[in-house]
């Protein structure tokens, strides 16, 4: 079957992404996008307190359409106003405020999945953040606790906590940073991945604004990607990128953001294609050279130069 489609909604609240072409969506455009996703059968939506108006717009859709079968995954506030010296009581209060705001924004009385936006909060402030989240889980307001991570060190940190039953991390066909034990770990946790198209670079590699980084040549990489896609008889690199990720047995869902109903329809069409087999995944790994780790860490990229 392969991993399923999860609608990423940073684009609903922010002008998000290196290849964003539409800027901030209007209220009407955001609701139209949610309606198109729901009518297409999408039932999992990923959001966060830090995604601008995203939670509010999802909540408005929930309220006006009366839907009760959406599984909404959100993230705790990054708690950016707290400092290392913040006491446990103030940290607990900040967590409580974030959770209450998410519930109100989303028009929910229970959060199906609540993730830490910053995995180091699992051990910060004397354990106050995790203690408060456990209390909310014990009273049933949070069903599953999780964490969003960026690098292998953060993954190792949160994996020491049995509380986290849901992990979200970036992953794509150029990313070789994650441990080989993921299949085993998936028996105890659900893994969702984001960055399937690497900030849109893998959607149109021949024309993408690849970052200027040492250790690789963008156009040579683009040609290699296109060659592999043709060799495996895929419908281009975009199809290859989705099929590669969906072929990983440990992945339970792929978080993909879209800006328009047309993009949504195209992505859903790709998710109807068969995932790569284990043998095909091996072929991709052997055909593509190992990339510098900085290429799969977009937060480290230098800013785009003005045209």
For each residue, the residues with C-beta under 8 A, 3 or more apart:
1: 4 275
2: 243 246 247 271 274 275
3: 193 245 246 248 251 252 253 254 275
4: 1 44 252 253 254 271
5: 42 44 253 254 256 267 268 271
6: 42 44 45 46 73 192 253 254 255 256
7: 34 37 42 44 45 46 255 256 257 258 264
8: 11 46 194 255 256 257 258
9: 12 13 45 46 47 51 54 57 58 257
10: 13 14 16 17 47 48 51 54 257
11: 8 14 16 17 20 25 257 258 259
12: 9 25 30 33 34 47 51 52 53 54 57 58
13: 9 10 30 47 51 52 53 54 55 56 57
14: 10 11 24 51 52 54
15: 20 23 24
16: 10 11 20 51 257
17: 10 11 20 199 200 257
18: 199 200 201 209 298 301 304
19: 199 200 201 203 208 209
20: 11 15 16 17 23 259
21: 259
22: 25 29 259 260
23: 15 20
24: 14 15 52
25: 11 12 22 29 30 33 259
26: 29 30
27: 30 31 57 60
28: 31 32
29: 22 25 26 32 33
30: 12 13 25 26 27 33 34 53 57
31: 27 28 34 35 57 60 61 64
32: 28 29 35 36 261
33: 12 25 29 30 36 37 258 259 260 261 264
34: 7 12 30 31 37 38 45 57 58 61
35: 31 32 38 39 61 65
36: 32 33 39 40 261 264 265
37: 7 33 34 40 42 45 264
38: 34 35 41 42 43 61 65 67 70
39: 35 36
40: 36 37 264 265 268
41: 38
42: 5 6 7 37 38 45 268
43: 38 69 70 71
44: 4 5 6 7 70 71 72 73 253
45: 6 7 9 34 37 42 58 70 71 72 73
46: 6 7 8 9 73 74 168 192 194 255
47: 9 10 12 13 51 54 55 58 72 73 74 75 106
48: 10 51 54 55 74 75 115 117 148
49: 55 74 75 76 77 78 98 101 102 117
50: 75 77 78 117
51: 9 10 12 13 14 16 47 48 54 55
52: 12 13 14 24
53: 12 13 30 56 57
54: 9 10 12 13 14 47 48 51 57 58
55: 13 47 48 49 51 58 59 74 101 102 105 106
56: 13 53 59 60 105
57: 9 12 13 27 30 31 34 53 54 60 61
58: 9 12 34 45 47 54 55 61 62 72 105 106
59: 55 56 62 63 104 105 106 107 108
60: 27 31 56 57 63 64 107
61: 31 34 35 38 57 58 64 65 67
62: 58 59 65 66 67 70 72 106 107 108
63: 59 60 66 107
64: 31 60 61
65: 35 38 61 62
66: 62 63
67: 38 61 62 70
68:
69: 43
70: 38 43 44 45 62 67
71: 43 44 45 112 113
72: 44 45 47 58 62 106 108 111 112 113
73: 6 44 45 46 47 112 113 115 146 166 168 192
74: 46 47 48 49 55 102 106 111 113 114 115
75: 47 48 49 50 114 115 116 117 148
76: 49 79 95 98 99 114 115 116 117 121 129 133
77: 49 50 80 94 97 98 101 117
78: 49 50 117 118
79: 76 82 91 94 95 98 118 121 129
80: 77
81: 94
82: 79 86 90 91 94 125
83: 86
84: 124
85:
86: 82 83 90 91 94 125
87: 90 91 125
88: 91 92 125 126 127 128
89: 92 93 128
90: 82 86 87 93 94
91: 79 82 86 87 88 94 95 124 125 126 128 129 132
92: 88 89 95 96 128 129 131 132
93: 89 90 96 97
94: 77 79 81 82 86 90 91 97 98
95: 76 79 91 92 98 99 128 129 132 133
96: 92 93 99 100 132
97: 77 93 94 100 101
98: 49 76 77 79 94 95 101 102
99: 76 95 96 102 103 111 114 136 141 142
100: 96 97 103 104
101: 49 55 77 97 98 104 105
102: 49 55 74 98 99 105 106 108 111 114
103: 99 100 106 108 109 111 141
104: 59 100 101 107
105: 55 56 58 59 101 102
106: 47 55 58 59 62 72 74 102 103 111
107: 59 60 62 63 104
108: 59 62 72 102 103 111
109: 103 141
110: 140 141 142 143
111: 72 74 99 102 103 106 108 114 141 142 143
112: 71 72 73 143 144
113: 71 72 73 74 143 144 145 146 166
114: 74 75 76 99 102 111 133 136 142 144 145 146
115: 48 73 74 75 76 145 146 147 148 166 168
116: 75 76 119 121 122 129 133 146 147 148 158 164
117: 48 49 50 75 76 77 78 121 148
118: 78 79 121
119: 116 122 147 148 149 154 155 157 158
120: 123 124 154 157
121: 76 79 116 117 118 124 125 129 130
122: 116 119 129 130 147 157 158 161 164
123: 120 127 130 157
124: 84 91 120 121 127 128 129
125: 82 86 87 88 91 121 128 129
126: 88 91
127: 88 123 124 130 131
128: 88 89 91 92 95 124 125 131 132
129: 76 79 91 92 95 116 121 122 124 125 132 133
130: 121 122 123 127 133 134 161 163
131: 92 127 128 134 135
132: 91 92 95 96 128 129 135 136
133: 76 95 114 116 129 130 136 137 142 145 163
134: 130 131 137 138 145 163
135: 131 132 138 139
136: 99 114 132 133 139 141 142
137: 133 134 140 141 142 143 144 145 163
138: 134 135
139: 135 136
140: 110 137 143
141: 99 103 109 110 111 136 137
142: 99 110 111 114 133 136 137 145
143: 110 111 112 113 137 140
144: 112 113 114 137 165 166 190
145: 113 114 115 133 134 137 142 163 164 165 166
146: 73 113 114 115 116 164 165 166 167 168 190
147: 115 116 119 122 154 158 164 166 167 168
148: 48 75 115 116 117 119 167 168 169
149: 119 154 155 157 158 167 168 169
150: 154 169 170 297 299
151: 154 155 177 297
152: 155 156 177 178 179
153: 156 157
154: 119 120 147 149 150 151 157 158
155: 119 149 151 152 158 159 167 169 178 179
156: 152 153 159 160
157: 119 120 122 123 149 153 154 160
158: 116 119 122 147 149 154 155 161 164 167
159: 155 156 164 167 185
160: 156 157
161: 122 130 158 164
162:
163: 130 133 134 137 145
164: 116 122 145 146 147 158 159 161 167 189
165: 144 145 146 188 189 190
166: 73 113 115 144 145 146 147 189 190 191 192
167: 146 147 148 149 155 158 159 164 189 190 191 192
168: 46 73 115 146 147 148 149 191 192 193 194 255
169: 148 149 150 155 178 191 192 193 194
170: 150 175 193 194 195 296
171: 175 178 193 194 195 196 245 248 251
172: 175 193 195 196 197 198 202 241 244 245 296
173: 202 240 241 244 245 284 288
174: 198 202 288 291 295 296
175: 170 171 172 178 195 296
176: 285 290 291
177: 151 152 293 296
178: 152 155 169 171 175 182
179: 152 155 182
180:
181: 184 185
182: 178 179 185 186 191 248 250
183: 186 249 250
184: 181 187
185: 159 181 182 188 189 191 250
186: 182 183 189 190 191 249 250 251 252
187: 184
188: 165 185
189: 164 165 166 167 185 186
190: 144 146 165 166 167 186 252 253
191: 166 167 168 169 182 185 186 250 251 252
192: 6 46 73 166 167 168 169 251 252 253 254 255
193: 3 168 169 170 171 172 196 245 251 253 254 255
194: 8 46 168 169 170 171 254 255 256
195: 170 171 172 175 198 199 296 298
196: 171 172 193 202 241 242 245 254 255 256
197: 172 200 201 202 203 238 241 256
198: 172 174 195 201 202 295 296 298
199: 17 18 19 195 298
200: 17 18 19 197 203 204 208
201: 18 19 197 198 204 205 208 209 210
202: 172 173 174 196 197 198 205 208 225 237 238 241
203: 19 197 200 208 237 238 241
204: 200 201 207 208 237 238
205: 201 202 208 210 221 222 225 226 237
206: 219 222 226
207: 204
208: 19 200 201 202 203 204 205 218 222
209: 18 19 201 304
210: 201 205 218 221 222
211: 294 295 298 301 302
212: 302
213: 216 292 294 295 301 302
214: 292
215: 291 292 294 295
216: 213 220 221 289 291 292 295
217: 220 221
218: 208 210 221 222
219: 206 222 223
220: 216 217 223 224
221: 205 210 216 217 218 224 225 288 289 291
222: 205 206 208 210 218 219 225 226 237
223: 219 220 226 227
224: 220 221 227 228 287 288 289
225: 202 205 221 222 228 229 237 240 288
226: 205 206 222 223 229 230 236 237
227: 223 224 230 231 287
228: 224 225 231 232 240 283 284 287 288
229: 225 226 232 234 235 236 237 239 240
230: 226 227 233 234
231: 227 228 283 287
232: 228 229 240 276 280 283 284
233: 230
234: 229 230 237 239 240 243 273
235: 229 238 239 270 273
236: 226 229 239 240
237: 202 203 204 205 222 225 226 229 234 240 241
238: 197 202 203 204 235 241 242 270
239: 229 234 235 236 242 243 270 273
240: 173 225 228 229 232 234 236 237 243 244 276 284
241: 172 173 196 197 202 203 237 238 244 245
242: 196 238 239 245 246 254 267 270 271 273
243: 2 234 239 240 246 247 270 273 274 275 276 280
244: 172 173 240 241 247 248 275 276 281 284
245: 3 171 172 173 193 196 241 242 248 251 254
246: 2 3 242 243 251 254 271 275 276
247: 2 243 244 275 276 277 278 280 281
248: 3 171 182 244 245 251 281
249: 183 186
250: 182 183 185 186 191
251: 3 171 186 191 192 193 245 246 248 254
252: 3 4 186 190 191 192
253: 3 4 5 6 44 190 192 193
254: 3 4 5 6 192 193 194 196 242 245 246 251 271
255: 6 7 8 46 168 192 193 194 196
256: 5 6 7 8 194 196 197 267
257: 7 8 9 10 11 16 17
258: 7 8 11 33 263 264 267
259: 11 20 21 22 25 33 263
260: 22 33 263 264
261: 32 33 36 264 265
262: 265 266
263: 258 259 260 266 267
264: 7 33 36 37 40 258 260 261 267 268
265: 36 40 261 262 268 269
266: 262 263 269 270
267: 5 242 256 258 263 264 270 271
268: 5 40 42 264 265 271 272
269: 265 266 272 273
270: 235 238 239 242 243 266 267 273
271: 2 4 5 242 246 254 267 268
272: 268 269
273: 234 235 239 242 243 269 270
274: 2 243
275: 1 2 3 243 244 246 247
276: 232 240 243 244 246 247 280 281 284
277: 247 280 281
278: 247 281 282
279: 282 283
280: 232 243 247 276 277 283 284
281: 244 247 248 276 277 278 284 285
282: 278 279 285 286
283: 228 231 232 279 280 286 287
284: 173 228 232 240 244 276 280 281 287 288
285: 176 281 282 288
286: 282 283
287: 224 227 228 231 283 284
288: 173 174 221 224 225 228 284 285 291
289: 216 221 224
290: 176
291: 174 176 215 216 221 288 295 296
292: 213 214 215 216 295
293: 177 296 297
294: 211 213 215 297 300 301
295: 174 198 211 213 215 216 291 292
296: 170 172 174 175 177 195 198 291 293
297: 150 151 293 294 300 301
298: 18 195 198 199 211 301
299: 150
300: 294 297
301: 18 211 213 294 297 298
302: 211 212 213
303:
304: 18 209
305:
306:
307:
